[in-house]
Amino acid sequence: QQDNKSQQELAKLMAQAETIGGTELIITARGKKGEGEELYGSVTAKNIAQELMKQTDLKLKAGDITLGEPITRLGSYDVVVDLSSDVEATIRVTIVLDESK
């Protein structure tokens, strides 16, 4: 019974990983004037988790997002989402300049 439940949970997580794998998130951020591609501050794992939750029905927290390094510049980054200790997905996060300011 327990093994069957674990297998069902794993299958569900793997389906979610397949669904979000390859997803591209677009996050707008404020840049420094005249500094080219540098951002004010950085885009954090928490920012990415919140944006991904808006686009999916997943419940995520910042600890589920693995950043190789802090995102402090405009551009595209591959980010790992840990759905469990056994299941992860890679998404593309693109940081664009917030033109409204």
Secondary structure, 3 states (H helix, E strand, C coil): CHHHHHHHHHHHHHHHHHHHCCCEEEEEECECCCCCCEEEEEECHHHHHHHHHHHCCCCCCHHHEECCCCEEECEEEEEEEECCCCCEEEEEEEEEECCCC
